[in-house]
Amino acid sequence: MNPDKFFAIRKGLLEYALLKVISSDKVYVADMLKRLGETEFATQEGTLYPLLSRLRRENLVDYEWRESEVGPPRKYYELTRKGMAQLVELDSYWKRLTTTISQLGK
Amino acid sequence: MRRVIGVNLGGLAYQLDEDAYERLRAYLSHSERRLGNSPDRDEVLGDLERAIANQLSLNRSLTSNAAVTDAEIESALRTVGVVEGVEPSVSTAEPSPASSAYGAPAWQRNQGEQSDYTRLPVFLLCLLFGVFGIHRFFVGKIGTGVLMLLTIGGLGIWYVVDVILIILGEFRDSDRRKIVRWT
């Protein structure tokens, strides 16, 4: 099985996965990379930052600056009210999708 | 003495050696092109600079005064990764290379990218003076150009191969970018 066949699926679901990660806590990008890195959604900053900027433009996430002891200041992200609503919607949509898929197989 | 260049990355000052600086500059301008006219462009570029600075500070001791080397920058850029996932509506027409252009071996560099050279002049040069390798000199491939000149177009075989490659749009310039556009 060619693993790249699933690339498009993972890419499409990355936003959902990311919203999930951010919903759990106030996180900065290294935390997200670590959480996602343990999964199929392992990714890099070059992918996350454009996505986060878009999510912020869509008012789904917001961030605050915090100083870091070693490097430059960091952005800590959290979901906005709209982001939480979107995540709830995505959750139920995802459930519907998996139900549909499993029924198609019967 | 090697030249050292001072840069400001995410508000922190770094001394980069020349190769490191060139690599960083290439990465940032490539990222900028990938972001096109996205409204998030400046924000993402700032984020990437901070991410690179963060990588650099993680990997070196605070007291180190040595200039950042090319290897350090390469490792930081590989961790940060190439800009991906910019919406097509706002990205430029540049085709996206499948593999990262940074940290890849030289023969893999720029594989998915298009050359600034156009096919028509290269094709005409090859057709008329190809046995002397003139088209290879023209696109900056000096080494193989000389070789072609000395072997009189590889006894004509290499010449024919190049003509066909150019027609098929598979011929590459010295930066290994495909020469695709006709004019």
Interface residues (C-beta under 8 A of the other chain):
Chain A: K11 L14 V29 A30 T43 Q44 E45 G46 T47 Y49 P50 L51 L52 S53 R54 R57 S68 V70 G71 P72 P73 R74 K75
Chain B: L9 G10 G11 L12 S31 L35 S38 P39 D40 E43 V44 D47 L48 R50 A51 A53 N54 L56 S57 L58 L62 T79 V80 G81 V82 V83 E84 G85 V86 E87
